[in-house]
Amino acid sequence: MPLRLIHLIAVAFLVFAFLLSARALYMYAVGTAVTGFATVIILILIVGGLTLSCLGVIAEYLIAVYDELKARPRYIVAERT
């Protein structure tokens, strides 16, 4: 479960980055934007979200490999006749 939580955190980062970038674009259009600050924060959030998303994909592969290495049968026979 903690490995799958990475996906949710990545989505939250990306959504926040896009909302912040929409707000920054609005402030730039109005003319009240502070130069440089919003751009750096937006880039950090987008890169962080994409990095976490990639880590989530790697975590899903690790989960699949770990399940295969356990060598459990796909089903268990409860009774033989």
mmCIF file of the N, C-alpha and C atoms, coordinates in Angstrom:
data_MODEL
# 
_entry.id   MODEL 
# 
loop_
_atom_site.group_PDB 
_atom_site.id 
_atom_site.type_symbol 
_atom_site.label_atom_id 
_atom_site.label_alt_id 
_atom_site.label_comp_id 
_atom_site.label_asym_id 
_atom_site.label_entity_id 
_atom_site.label_seq_id 
_atom_site.pdbx_PDB_ins_code 
_atom_site.Cartn_x 
_atom_site.Cartn_y 
_atom_site.Cartn_z 
_atom_site.occupancy 
_atom_site.B_iso_or_equiv 
_atom_site.pdbx_formal_charge 
_atom_site.auth_seq_id 
_atom_site.auth_comp_id 
_atom_site.auth_asym_id 
_atom_site.auth_atom_id 
_atom_site.pdbx_PDB_model_num 
ATOM 1   N N  . MET A 1 1  ? 0.807   -1.203  0.000   1.00 0.00 ? 1  MET A N  1 
ATOM 2   C CA . MET A 1 1  ? 0.000   0.000   0.000   1.00 0.00 ? 1  MET A CA 1 
ATOM 3   C C  . MET A 1 1  ? 0.854   1.274   0.000   1.00 0.00 ? 1  MET A C  1 
ATOM 4   N N  . PRO A 1 2  ? 1.935   1.355   0.773   1.00 0.00 ? 2  PRO A N  1 
ATOM 5   C CA . PRO A 1 2  ? 2.749   2.577   0.719   1.00 0.00 ? 2  PRO A CA 1 
ATOM 6   C C  . PRO A 1 2  ? 3.340   2.838   -0.668  1.00 0.00 ? 2  PRO A C  1 
ATOM 7   N N  . LEU A 1 3  ? 3.652   1.761   -1.395  1.00 0.00 ? 3  LEU A N  1 
ATOM 8   C CA . LEU A 1 3  ? 4.188   1.957   -2.736  1.00 0.00 ? 3  LEU A CA 1 
ATOM 9   C C  . LEU A 1 3  ? 3.127   2.507   -3.679  1.00 0.00 ? 3  LEU A C  1 
ATOM 10  N N  . ARG A 1 4  ? 1.894   2.107   -3.493  1.00 0.00 ? 4  ARG A N  1 
ATOM 11  C CA . ARG A 1 4  ? 0.808   2.617   -4.339  1.00 0.00 ? 4  ARG A CA 1 
ATOM 12  C C  . ARG A 1 4  ? 0.390   4.021   -3.933  1.00 0.00 ? 4  ARG A C  1 
ATOM 13  N N  . LEU A 1 5  ? 0.750   4.419   -2.729  1.00 0.00 ? 5  LEU A N  1 
ATOM 14  C CA . LEU A 1 5  ? 0.447   5.764   -2.266  1.00 0.00 ? 5  LEU A CA 1 
ATOM 15  C C  . LEU A 1 5  ? 1.245   6.815   -3.042  1.00 0.00 ? 5  LEU A C  1 
ATOM 16  N N  . ILE A 1 6  ? 2.343   6.389   -3.633  1.00 0.00 ? 6  ILE A N  1 
ATOM 17  C CA . ILE A 1 6  ? 3.178   7.293   -4.419  1.00 0.00 ? 6  ILE A CA 1 
ATOM 18  C C  . ILE A 1 6  ? 2.383   7.883   -5.578  1.00 0.00 ? 6  ILE A C  1 
ATOM 19  N N  . HIS A 1 7  ? 1.519   7.070   -6.185  1.00 0.00 ? 7  HIS A N  1 
ATOM 20  C CA . HIS A 1 7  ? 0.710   7.574   -7.296  1.00 0.00 ? 7  HIS A CA 1 
ATOM 21  C C  . HIS A 1 7  ? -0.205  8.713   -6.843  1.00 0.00 ? 7  HIS A C  1 
ATOM 22  N N  . LEU A 1 8  ? -0.820  8.567   -5.701  1.00 0.00 ? 8  LEU A N  1 
ATOM 23  C CA . LEU A 1 8  ? -1.723  9.607   -5.210  1.00 0.00 ? 8  LEU A CA 1 
ATOM 24  C C  . LEU A 1 8  ? -0.977  10.900  -4.897  1.00 0.00 ? 8  LEU A C  1 
ATOM 25  N N  . ILE A 1 9  ? 0.195   10.771  -4.323  1.00 0.00 ? 9  ILE A N  1 
ATOM 26  C CA . ILE A 1 9  ? 0.990   11.958  -4.020  1.00 0.00 ? 9  ILE A CA 1 
ATOM 27  C C  . ILE A 1 9  ? 1.426   12.644  -5.313  1.00 0.00 ? 9  ILE A C  1 
ATOM 28  N N  . ALA A 1 10 ? 1.805   11.865  -6.312  1.00 0.00 ? 10 ALA A N  1 
ATOM 29  C CA . ALA A 1 10 ? 2.215   12.438  -7.595  1.00 0.00 ? 10 ALA A CA 1 
ATOM 30  C C  . ALA A 1 10 ? 1.064   13.177  -8.258  1.00 0.00 ? 10 ALA A C  1 
ATOM 31  N N  . VAL A 1 11 ? -0.116  12.597  -8.217  1.00 0.00 ? 11 VAL A N  1 
ATOM 32  C CA . VAL A 1 11 ? -1.287  13.266  -8.799  1.00 0.00 ? 11 VAL A CA 1 
ATOM 33  C C  . VAL A 1 11 ? -1.588  14.550  -8.047  1.00 0.00 ? 11 VAL A C  1 
ATOM 34  N N  . ALA A 1 12 ? -1.480  14.523  -6.727  1.00 0.00 ? 12 ALA A N  1 
ATOM 35  C CA . ALA A 1 12 ? -1.721  15.733  -5.937  1.00 0.00 ? 12 ALA A CA 1 
ATOM 36  C C  . ALA A 1 12 ? -0.712  16.829  -6.294  1.00 0.00 ? 12 ALA A C  1 
ATOM 37  N N  . PHE A 1 13 ? 0.544   16.477  -6.449  1.00 0.00 ? 13 PHE A N  1 
ATOM 38  C CA . PHE A 1 13 ? 1.574   17.448  -6.841  1.00 0.00 ? 13 PHE A CA 1 
ATOM 39  C C  . PHE A 1 13 ? 1.250   18.046  -8.198  1.00 0.00 ? 13 PHE A C  1 
ATOM 40  N N  . LEU A 1 14 ? 0.886   17.198  -9.164  1.00 0.00 ? 14 LEU A N  1 
ATOM 41  C CA . LEU A 1 14 ? 0.629   17.696  -10.502 1.00 0.00 ? 14 LEU A CA 1 
ATOM 42  C C  . LEU A 1 14 ? -0.614  18.575  -10.552 1.00 0.00 ? 14 LEU A C  1 
ATOM 43  N N  . VAL A 1 15 ? -1.662  18.187  -9.833  1.00 0.00 ? 15 VAL A N  1 
ATOM 44  C CA . VAL A 1 15 ? -2.870  19.016  -9.799  1.00 0.00 ? 15 VAL A CA 1 
ATOM 45  C C  . VAL A 1 15 ? -2.571  20.364  -9.165  1.00 0.00 ? 15 VAL A C  1 
ATOM 46  N N  . PHE A 1 16 ? -1.838  20.358  -8.069  1.00 0.00 ? 16 PHE A N  1 
ATOM 47  C CA . PHE A 1 16 ? -1.477  21.613  -7.411  1.00 0.00 ? 16 PHE A CA 1 
ATOM 48  C C  . PHE A 1 16 ? -0.618  22.481  -8.327  1.00 0.00 ? 16 PHE A C  1 
ATOM 49  N N  . ALA A 1 17 ? 0.302   21.844  -9.066  1.00 0.00 ? 17 ALA A N  1 
ATOM 50  C CA . ALA A 1 17 ? 1.157   22.598  -9.983  1.00 0.00 ? 17 ALA A CA 1 
ATOM 51  C C  . ALA A 1 17 ? 0.340   23.239  -11.095 1.00 0.00 ? 17 ALA A C  1 
ATOM 52  N N  . PHE A 1 18 ? -0.627  22.508  -11.639 1.00 0.00 ? 18 PHE A N  1 
ATOM 53  C CA . PHE A 1 18 ? -1.439  23.073  -12.707 1.00 0.00 ? 18 PHE A CA 1 
ATOM 54  C C  . PHE A 1 18 ? -2.359  24.174  -12.195 1.00 0.00 ? 18 PHE A C  1 
ATOM 55  N N  . LEU A 1 19 ? -2.894  24.012  -10.995 1.00 0.00 ? 19 LEU A N  1 
ATOM 56  C CA . LEU A 1 19 ? -3.719  25.080  -10.419 1.00 0.00 ? 19 LEU A CA 1 
ATOM 57  C C  . LEU A 1 19 ? -2.877  26.328  -10.148 1.00 0.00 ? 19 LEU A C  1 
ATOM 58  N N  . LEU A 1 20 ? -1.685  26.122  -9.624  1.00 0.00 ? 20 LEU A N  1 
ATOM 59  C CA . LEU A 1 20 ? -0.806  27.250  -9.354  1.00 0.00 ? 20 LEU A CA 1 
ATOM 60  C C  . LEU A 1 20 ? -0.360  27.928  -10.642 1.00 0.00 ? 20 LEU A C  1 
ATOM 61  N N  . SER A 1 21 ? -0.122  27.145  -11.683 1.00 0.00 ? 21 SER A N  1 
ATOM 62  C CA . SER A 1 21 ? 0.273   27.752  -12.951 1.00 0.00 ? 21 SER A CA 1 
ATOM 63  C C  . SER A 1 21 ? -0.886  28.520  -13.583 1.00 0.00 ? 21 SER A C  1 
ATOM 64  N N  . ALA A 1 22 ? -2.109  28.030  -13.428 1.00 0.00 ? 22 ALA A N  1 
ATOM 65  C CA . ALA A 1 22 ? -3.269  28.780  -13.925 1.00 0.00 ? 22 ALA A CA 1 
ATOM 66  C C  . ALA A 1 22 ? -3.403  30.102  -13.178 1.00 0.00 ? 22 ALA A C  1 
ATOM 67  N N  . ARG A 1 23 ? -3.189  30.069  -11.878 1.00 0.00 ? 23 ARG A N  1 
ATOM 68  C CA . ARG A 1 23 ? -3.251  31.297  -11.085 1.00 0.00 ? 23 ARG A CA 1 
ATOM 69  C C  . ARG A 1 23 ? -2.134  32.257  -11.475 1.00 0.00 ? 23 ARG A C  1 
ATOM 70  N N  . ALA A 1 24 ? -0.941  31.727  -11.714 1.00 0.00 ? 24 ALA A N  1 
ATOM 71  C CA . ALA A 1 24 ? 0.187   32.574  -12.112 1.00 0.00 ? 24 ALA A CA 1 
ATOM 72  C C  . ALA A 1 24 ? -0.064  33.211  -13.474 1.00 0.00 ? 24 ALA A C  1 
ATOM 73  N N  . LEU A 1 25 ? -0.634  32.443  -14.395 1.00 0.00 ? 25 LEU A N  1 
ATOM 74  C CA . LEU A 1 25 ? -0.958  33.008  -15.706 1.00 0.00 ? 25 LEU A CA 1 
ATOM 75  C C  . LEU A 1 25 ? -2.020  34.094  -15.593 1.00 0.00 ? 25 LEU A C  1 
ATOM 76  N N  . TYR A 1 26 ? -2.997  33.886  -14.741 1.00 0.00 ? 26 TYR A N  1 
ATOM 77  C CA . TYR A 1 26 ? -4.026  34.906  -14.518 1.00 0.00 ? 26 TYR A CA 1 
ATOM 78  C C  . TYR A 1 26 ? -3.406  36.176  -13.934 1.00 0.00 ? 26 TYR A C  1 
ATOM 79  N N  . MET A 1 27 ? -2.541  36.009  -12.943 1.00 0.00 ? 27 MET A N  1 
ATOM 80  C CA . MET A 1 27 ? -1.897  37.176  -12.331 1.00 0.00 ? 27 MET A CA 1 
ATOM 81  C C  . MET A 1 27 ? -0.988  37.886  -13.331 1.00 0.00 ? 27 MET A C  1 
ATOM 82  N N  . TYR A 1 28 ? -0.354  37.111  -14.224 1.00 0.00 ? 28 TYR A N  1 
ATOM 83  C CA . TYR A 1 28 ? 0.490   37.720  -15.253 1.00 0.00 ? 28 TYR A CA 1 
ATOM 84  C C  . TYR A 1 28 ? -0.373  38.515  -16.239 1.00 0.00 ? 28 TYR A C  1 
ATOM 85  N N  . ALA A 1 29 ? -1.539  37.966  -16.590 1.00 0.00 ? 29 ALA A N  1 
ATOM 86  C CA . ALA A 1 29 ? -2.427  38.653  -17.520 1.00 0.00 ? 29 ALA A CA 1 
ATOM 87  C C  . ALA A 1 29 ? -2.975  39.938  -16.910 1.00 0.00 ? 29 ALA A C  1 
ATOM 88  N N  . VAL A 1 30 ? -3.247  39.916  -15.598 1.00 0.00 ? 30 VAL A N  1 
ATOM 89  C CA . VAL A 1 30 ? -3.764  41.095  -14.915 1.00 0.00 ? 30 VAL A CA 1 
ATOM 90  C C  . VAL A 1 30 ? -2.648  42.112  -14.693 1.00 0.00 ? 30 VAL A C  1 
ATOM 91  N N  . GLY A 1 31 ? -1.430  41.637  -14.510 1.00 0.00 ? 31 GLY A N  1 
ATOM 92  C CA . GLY A 1 31 ? -0.290  42.521  -14.312 1.00 0.00 ? 31 GLY A CA 1 
ATOM 93  C C  . GLY A 1 31 ? 0.157   42.648  -12.876 1.00 0.00 ? 31 GLY A C  1 
ATOM 94  N N  . THR A 1 32 ? -0.270  41.711  -12.014 1.00 0.00 ? 32 THR A N  1 
ATOM 95  C CA . THR A 1 32 ? 0.112   41.767  -10.598 1.00 0.00 ? 32 THR A CA 1 
ATOM 96  C C  . THR A 1 32 ? 1.069   40.656  -10.197 1.00 0.00 ? 32 THR A C  1 
ATOM 97  N N  . ALA A 1 33 ? 1.656   39.982  -11.165 1.00 0.00 ? 33 ALA A N  1 
ATOM 98  C CA . ALA A 1 33 ? 2.523   38.835  -10.866 1.00 0.00 ? 33 ALA A CA 1 
ATOM 99  C C  . ALA A 1 33 ? 3.900   39.295  -10.388 1.00 0.00 ? 33 ALA A C  1 
ATOM 100 N N  . VAL A 1 34 ? 4.448   38.544  -9.455  1.00 0.00 ? 34 VAL A N  1 
ATOM 101 C CA . VAL A 1 34 ? 5.825   38.751  -9.012  1.00 0.00 ? 34 VAL A CA 1 
ATOM 102 C C  . VAL A 1 34 ? 6.719   37.977  -9.969  1.00 0.00 ? 34 VAL A C  1 
ATOM 103 N N  . THR A 1 35 ? 7.723   38.618  -10.493 1.00 0.00 ? 35 THR A N  1 
ATOM 104 C CA . THR A 1 35 ? 8.545   37.977  -11.518 1.00 0.00 ? 35 THR A CA 1 
ATOM 105 C C  . THR A 1 35 ? 9.448   36.902  -10.922 1.00 0.00 ? 35 THR A C  1 
ATOM 106 N N  . GLY A 1 36 ? 9.452   35.739  -11.575 1.00 0.00 ? 36 GLY A N  1 
ATOM 107 C CA . GLY A 1 36 ? 10.389  34.682  -11.238 1.00 0.00 ? 36 GLY A CA 1 
ATOM 108 C C  . GLY A 1 36 ? 9.945   33.705  -10.169 1.00 0.00 ? 36 GLY A C  1 
ATOM 109 N N  . PHE A 1 37 ? 9.271   34.164  -9.128  1.00 0.00 ? 37 PHE A N  1 
ATOM 110 C CA . PHE A 1 37 ? 8.954   33.297  -7.995  1.00 0.00 ? 37 PHE A CA 1 
ATOM 111 C C  . PHE A 1 37 ? 7.997   32.182  -8.397  1.00 0.00 ? 37 PHE A C  1 
ATOM 112 N N  . ALA A 1 38 ? 6.884   32.539  -9.026  1.00 0.00 ? 38 ALA A N  1 
ATOM 113 C CA . ALA A 1 38 ? 5.878   31.536  -9.386  1.00 0.00 ? 38 ALA A CA 1 
ATOM 114 C C  . ALA A 1 38 ? 6.430   30.545  -10.395 1.00 0.00 ? 38 ALA A C  1 
ATOM 115 N N  . THR A 1 39 ? 7.255   31.020  -11.310 1.00 0.00 ? 39 THR A N  1 
ATOM 116 C CA . THR A 1 39 ? 7.819   30.133  -12.323 1.00 0.00 ? 39 THR A CA 1 
ATOM 117 C C  . THR A 1 39 ? 8.687   29.052  -11.694 1.00 0.00 ? 39 THR A C  1 
ATOM 118 N N  . VAL A 1 40 ? 9.497   29.415  -10.744 1.00 0.00 ? 40 VAL A N  1 
ATOM 119 C CA . VAL A 1 40 ? 10.376  28.442  -10.090 1.00 0.00 ? 40 VAL A CA 1 
ATOM 120 C C  . VAL A 1 40 ? 9.555   27.426  -9.304  1.00 0.00 ? 40 VAL A C  1 
ATOM 121 N N  . ILE A 1 41 ? 8.567   27.893  -8.561  1.00 0.00 ? 41 ILE A N  1 
ATOM 122 C CA . ILE A 1 41 ? 7.733   26.981  -7.769  1.00 0.00 ? 41 ILE A CA 1 
ATOM 123 C C  . ILE A 1 41 ? 6.970   26.030  -8.672  1.00 0.00 ? 41 ILE A C  1 
ATOM 124 N N  . ILE A 1 42 ? 6.408   26.543  -9.766  1.00 0.00 ? 42 ILE A N  1 
ATOM 125 C CA . ILE A 1 42 ? 5.654   25.701  -10.693 1.00 0.00 ? 42 ILE A CA 1 
ATOM 126 C C  . ILE A 1 42 ? 6.559   24.641  -11.306 1.00 0.00 ? 42 ILE A C  1 
ATOM 127 N N  . LEU A 1 43 ? 7.748   25.028  -11.732 1.00 0.00 ? 43 LEU A N  1 
ATOM 128 C CA . LEU A 1 43 ? 8.673   24.053  -12.319 1.00 0.00 ? 43 LEU A CA 1 
ATOM 129 C C  . LEU A 1 43 ? 9.088   22.990  -11.317 1.00 0.00 ? 43 LEU A C  1 
ATOM 130 N N  . ILE A 1 44 ? 9.322   23.388  -10.091 1.00 0.00 ? 44 ILE A N  1 
ATOM 131 C CA . ILE A 1 44 ? 9.697   22.409  -9.065  1.00 0.00 ? 44 ILE A CA 1 
ATOM 132 C C  . ILE A 1 44 ? 8.552   21.432  -8.821  1.00 0.00 ? 44 ILE A C  1 
ATOM 133 N N  . LEU A 1 45 ? 7.323   21.943  -8.740  1.00 0.00 ? 45 LEU A N  1 
ATOM 134 C CA . LEU A 1 45 ? 6.181   21.055  -8.504  1.00 0.00 ? 45 LEU A CA 1 
ATOM 135 C C  . LEU A 1 45 ? 5.940   20.114  -9.679  1.00 0.00 ? 45 LEU A C  1 
ATOM 136 N N  . ILE A 1 46 ? 6.064   20.609  -10.893 1.00 0.00 ? 46 ILE A N  1 
ATOM 137 C CA . ILE A 1 46 ? 5.841   19.748  -12.057 1.00 0.00 ? 46 ILE A CA 1 
ATOM 138 C C  . ILE A 1 46 ? 6.922   18.674  -12.144 1.00 0.00 ? 46 ILE A C  1 
ATOM 139 N N  . VAL A 1 47 ? 8.172   19.055  -11.976 1.00 0.00 ? 47 VAL A N  1 
ATOM 140 C CA . VAL A 1 47 ? 9.258   18.069  -12.036 1.00 0.00 ? 47 VAL A CA 1 
ATOM 141 C C  . VAL A 1 47 ? 9.133   17.067  -10.881 1.00 0.00 ? 47 VAL A C  1 
ATOM 142 N N  . GLY A 1 48 ? 8.785   17.550  -9.703  1.00 0.00 ? 48 GLY A N  1 
ATOM 143 C CA . GLY A 1 48 ? 8.585   16.641  -8.569  1.00 0.00 ? 48 GLY A CA 1 
ATOM 144 C C  . GLY A 1 48 ? 7.432   15.680  -8.803  1.00 0.00 ? 48 GLY A C  1 
ATOM 145 N N  . GLY A 1 49 ? 6.337   16.175  -9.367  1.00 0.00 ? 49 GLY A N  1 
ATOM 146 C CA . GLY A 1 49 ? 5.197   15.307  -9.661  1.00 0.00 ? 49 GLY A CA 1 
ATOM 147 C C  . GLY A 1 49 ? 5.522   14.261  -10.710 1.00 0.00 ? 49 GLY A C  1 
ATOM 148 N N  . LEU A 1 50 ? 6.241   14.669  -11.753 1.00 0.00 ? 50 LEU A N  1 
ATOM 149 C CA . LEU A 1 50 ? 6.625   13.705  -12.783 1.00 0.00 ? 50 LEU A CA 1 
ATOM 150 C C  . LEU A 1 50 ? 7.620   12.674  -12.253 1.00 0.00 ? 50 LEU A C  1 
ATOM 151 N N  . THR A 1 51 ? 8.529   13.112  -11.404 1.00 0.00 ? 51 THR A N  1 
ATOM 152 C CA . THR A 1 51 ? 9.488   12.181  -10.798 1.00 0.00 ? 51 THR A CA 1 
ATOM 153 C C  . THR A 1 51 ? 8.768   11.169  -9.909  1.00 0.00 ? 51 THR A C  1 
ATOM 154 N N  . LEU A 1 52 ? 7.835   11.655  -9.099  1.00 0.00 ? 52 LEU A N  1 
ATOM 155 C CA . LEU A 1 52 ? 7.074   10.729  -8.253  1.00 0.00 ? 52 LEU A CA 1 
ATOM 156 C C  . LEU A 1 52 ? 6.225   9.781   -9.086  1.00 0.00 ? 52 LEU A C  1 
ATOM 157 N N  . SER A 1 53 ? 5.704   10.266  -10.188 1.00 0.00 ? 53 SER A N  1 
ATOM 158 C CA . SER A 1 53 ? 4.924   9.397   -11.065 1.00 0.00 ? 53 SER A CA 1 
ATOM 159 C C  . SER A 1 53 ? 5.789   8.282   -11.644 1.00 0.00 ? 53 SER A C  1 
ATOM 160 N N  . CYS A 1 54 ? 6.999   8.626   -12.053 1.00 0.00 ? 54 CYS A N  1 
ATOM 161 C CA . CYS A 1 54 ? 7.920   7.607   -12.561 1.00 0.00 ? 54 CYS A CA 1 
ATOM 162 C C  . CYS A 1 54 ? 8.304   6.610   -11.469 1.00 0.00 ? 54 CYS A C  1 
ATOM 163 N N  . LEU A 1 55 ? 8.500   7.104   -10.260 1.00 0.00 ? 55 LEU A N  1 
ATOM 164 C CA . LEU A 1 55 ? 8.789   6.201   -9.142  1.00 0.00 ? 55 LEU A CA 1 
ATOM 165 C C  . LEU A 1 55 ? 7.611   5.286   -8.851  1.00 0.00 ? 55 LEU A C  1 
ATOM 166 N N  . GLY A 1 56 ? 6.411   5.788   -9.044  1.00 0.00 ? 56 GLY A N  1 
ATOM 167 C CA . GLY A 1 56 ? 5.221   4.950   -8.864  1.00 0.00 ? 56 GLY A CA 1 
ATOM 168 C C  . GLY A 1 56 ? 5.166   3.815   -9.862  1.00 0.00 ? 56 GLY A C  1 
ATOM 169 N N  . VAL A 1 57 ? 5.547   4.096   -11.111 1.00 0.00 ? 57 VAL A N  1 
ATOM 170 C CA . VAL A 1 57 ? 5.583   3.040   -12.132 1.00 0.00 ? 57 VAL A CA 1 
ATOM 171 C C  . VAL A 1 57 ? 6.628   1.997   -11.760 1.00 0.00 ? 57 VAL A C  1 
ATOM 172 N N  . ILE A 1 58 ? 7.786   2.436   -11.318 1.00 0.00 ? 58 ILE A N  1 
ATOM 173 C CA . ILE A 1 58 ? 8.829   1.497   -10.887 1.00 0.00 ? 58 ILE A CA 1 
ATOM 174 C C  . ILE A 1 58 ? 8.350   0.676   -9.695  1.00 0.00 ? 58 ILE A C  1 
ATOM 175 N N  . ALA A 1 59 ? 7.628   1.311   -8.779  1.00 0.00 ? 59 ALA A N  1 
ATOM 176 C CA . ALA A 1 59 ? 7.101   0.592   -7.615  1.00 0.00 ? 59 ALA A CA 1 
ATOM 177 C C  . ALA A 1 59 ? 6.100   -0.476  -8.036  1.00 0.00 ? 59 ALA A C  1 
ATOM 178 N N  . GLU A 1 60 ? 5.269   -0.181  -9.030  1.00 0.00 ? 60 GLU A N  1 
ATOM 179 C CA . GLU A 1 60 ? 4.317   -1.196  -9.522  1.00 0.00 ? 60 GLU A CA 1 
ATOM 180 C C  . GLU A 1 60 ? 5.055   -2.389  -10.113 1.00 0.00 ? 60 GLU A C  1 
ATOM 181 N N  . TYR A 1 61 ? 6.133   -2.141  -10.834 1.00 0.00 ? 61 TYR A N  1 
ATOM 182 C CA . TYR A 1 61 ? 6.939   -3.244  -11.365 1.00 0.00 ? 61 TYR A CA 1 
ATOM 183 C C  . TYR A 1 61 ? 7.580   -4.042  -10.234 1.00 0.00 ? 61 TYR A C  1 
ATOM 184 N N  . LEU A 1 62 ? 8.057   -3.373  -9.219  1.00 0.00 ? 62 LEU A N  1 
ATOM 185 C CA . LEU A 1 62 ? 8.643   -4.088  -8.084  1.00 0.00 ? 62 LEU A CA 1 
ATOM 186 C C  . LEU A 1 62 ? 7.614   -4.955  -7.377  1.00 0.00 ? 62 LEU A C  1 
ATOM 187 N N  . ILE A 1 63 ? 6.394   -4.451  -7.246  1.00 0.00 ? 63 ILE A N  1 
ATOM 188 C CA . ILE A 1 63 ? 5.327   -5.247  -6.630  1.00 0.00 ? 63 ILE A CA 1 
ATOM 189 C C  . ILE A 1 63 ? 5.071   -6.501  -7.449  1.00 0.00 ? 63 ILE A C  1 
ATOM 190 N N  . ALA A 1 64 ? 4.996   -6.346  -8.771  1.00 0.00 ? 64 ALA A N  1 
ATOM 191 C CA . ALA A 1 64 ? 4.735   -7.503  -9.639  1.00 0.00 ? 64 ALA A CA 1 
ATOM 192 C C  . ALA A 1 64 ? 5.871   -8.516  -9.575  1.00 0.00 ? 64 ALA A C  1 
ATOM 193 N N  . VAL A 1 65 ? 7.108   -8.055  -9.578  1.00 0.00 ? 65 VAL A N  1 
ATOM 194 C CA . VAL A 1 65 ? 8.257   -8.961  -9.499  1.00 0.00 ? 65 VAL A CA 1 
ATOM 195 C C  . VAL A 1 65 ? 8.276   -9.673  -8.154  1.00 0.00 ? 65 VAL A C  1 
ATOM 196 N N  . TYR A 1 66 ? 7.986   -8.957  -7.085  1.00 0.00 ? 66 TYR A N  1 
ATOM 197 C CA . TYR A 1 66 ? 7.975   -9.564  -5.754  1.00 0.00 ? 66 TYR A CA 1 
ATOM 198 C C  . TYR A 1 66 ? 6.905   -10.648 -5.656  1.00 0.00 ? 66 TYR A C  1 
ATOM 199 N N  . ASP A 1 67 ? 5.738   -10.388 -6.205  1.00 0.00 ? 67 ASP A N  1 
ATOM 200 C CA . ASP A 1 67 ? 4.680   -11.402 -6.175  1.00 0.00 ? 67 ASP A CA 1 
ATOM 201 C C  . ASP A 1 67 ? 5.064   -12.639 -6.981  1.00 0.00 ? 67 ASP A C  1 
ATOM 202 N N  . GLU A 1 68 ? 5.745   -12.452 -8.095  1.00 0.00 ? 68 GLU A N  1 
ATOM 203 C CA . GLU A 1 68 ? 6.176   -13.592 -8.903  1.00 0.00 ? 68 GLU A CA 1 
ATOM 204 C C  . GLU A 1 68 ? 7.288   -14.385 -8.217  1.00 0.00 ? 68 GLU A C  1 
ATOM 205 N N  . LEU A 1 69 ? 8.154   -13.718 -7.486  1.00 0.00 ? 69 LEU A N  1 
ATOM 206 C CA . LEU A 1 69 ? 9.272   -14.408 -6.835  1.00 0.00 ? 69 LEU A CA 1 
ATOM 207 C C  . LEU A 1 69 ? 8.840   -15.238 -5.638  1.00 0.00 ? 69 LEU A C  1 
ATOM 208 N N  . LYS A 1 70 ? 7.653   -14.977 -5.125  1.00 0.00 ? 70 LYS A N  1 
ATOM 209 C CA . LYS A 1 70 ? 7.166   -15.789 -4.011  1.00 0.00 ? 70 LYS A CA 1 
ATOM 210 C C  . LYS A 1 70 ? 6.876   -17.214 -4.446  1.00 0.00 ? 70 LYS A C  1 
ATOM 211 N N  . ALA A 1 71 ? 6.657   -17.409 -5.729  1.00 0.00 ? 71 ALA A N  1 
ATOM 212 C CA . ALA A 1 71 ? 6.396   -18.733 -6.321  1.00 0.00 ? 71 ALA A CA 1 
ATOM 213 C C  . ALA A 1 71 ? 5.167   -19.392 -5.718  1.00 0.00 ? 71 ALA A C  1 
ATOM 214 N N  . ARG A 1 72 ? 4.175   -18.616 -5.442  1.00 0.00 ? 72 ARG A N  1 
ATOM 215 C CA . ARG A 1 72 ? 2.908   -19.175 -4.963  1.00 0.00 ? 72 ARG A CA 1 
ATOM 216 C C  . ARG A 1 72 ? 2.114   -19.700 -6.154  1.00 0.00 ? 72 ARG A C  1 
ATOM 217 N N  . PRO A 1 73 ? 1.331   -20.737 -5.918  1.00 0.00 ? 73 PRO A N  1 
ATOM 218 C CA . PRO A 1 73 ? 0.485   -21.214 -7.018  1.00 0.00 ? 73 PRO A CA 1 
ATOM 219 C C  . PRO A 1 73 ? -0.637  -20.209 -7.304  1.00 0.00 ? 73 PRO A C  1 
ATOM 220 N N  . ARG A 1 74 ? -1.131  -20.260 -8.537  1.00 0.00 ? 74 ARG A N  1 
ATOM 221 C CA . ARG A 1 74 ? -2.215  -19.332 -8.903  1.00 0.00 ? 74 ARG A CA 1 
ATOM 222 C C  . ARG A 1 74 ? -3.516  -19.684 -8.197  1.00 0.00 ? 74 ARG A C  1 
ATOM 223 N N  . TYR A 1 75 ? -3.661  -20.928 -7.830  1.00 0.00 ? 75 TYR A N  1 
ATOM 224 C CA . TYR A 1 75 ? -4.844  -21.352 -7.092  1.00 0.00 ? 75 TYR A CA 1 
ATOM 225 C C  . TYR A 1 75 ? -4.444  -22.476 -6.144  1.00 0.00 ? 75 TYR A C  1 
ATOM 226 N N  . ILE A 1 76 ? -5.257  -22.709 -5.154  1.00 0.00 ? 76 ILE A N  1 
ATOM 227 C CA . ILE A 1 76 ? -5.000  -23.768 -4.178  1.00 0.00 ? 76 ILE A CA 1 
ATOM 228 C C  . ILE A 1 76 ? -6.129  -24.781 -4.284  1.00 0.00 ? 76 ILE A C  1 
ATOM 229 N N  . VAL A 1 77 ? -5.746  -26.054 -4.427  1.00 0.00 ? 77 VAL A N  1 
ATOM 230 C CA . VAL A 1 77 ? -6.747  -27.122 -4.507  1.00 0.00 ? 77 VAL A CA 1 
ATOM 231 C C  . VAL A 1 77 ? -7.183  -27.456 -3.096  1.00 0.00 ? 77 VAL A C  1 
ATOM 232 N N  . ALA A 1 78 ? -8.463  -27.273 -2.843  1.00 0.00 ? 78 ALA A N  1 
ATOM 233 C CA . ALA A 1 78 ? -8.981  -27.506 -1.502  1.00 0.00 ? 78 ALA A CA 1 
ATOM 234 C C  . ALA A 1 78 ? -9.146  -29.008 -1.223  1.00 0.00 ? 78 ALA A C  1 
ATOM 235 N N  . GLU A 1 79 ? -9.512  -29.773 -2.244  1.00 0.00 ? 79 GLU A N  1 
ATOM 236 C CA . GLU A 1 79 ? -9.789  -31.183 -2.009  1.00 0.00 ? 79 GLU A CA 1 
ATOM 237 C C  . GLU A 1 79 ? -9.584  -31.969 -3.299  1.00 0.00 ? 79 GLU A C  1 
ATOM 238 N N  . ARG A 1 80 ? -9.017  -33.145 -3.175  1.00 0.00 ? 80 ARG A N  1 
ATOM 239 C CA . ARG A 1 80 ? -8.855  -34.023 -4.333  1.00 0.00 ? 80 ARG A CA 1 
ATOM 240 C C  . ARG A 1 80 ? -9.836  -35.164 -4.228  1.00 0.00 ? 80 ARG A C  1 
ATOM 241 N N  . THR A 1 81 ? -10.367 -35.547 -5.361  1.00 0.00 ? 81 THR A N  1 
ATOM 242 C CA . THR A 1 81 ? -11.296 -36.682 -5.351  1.00 0.00 ? 81 THR A CA 1 
ATOM 243 C C  . THR A 1 81 ? -10.704 -37.867 -6.070  1.00 0.00 ? 81 THR A C  1 
# 
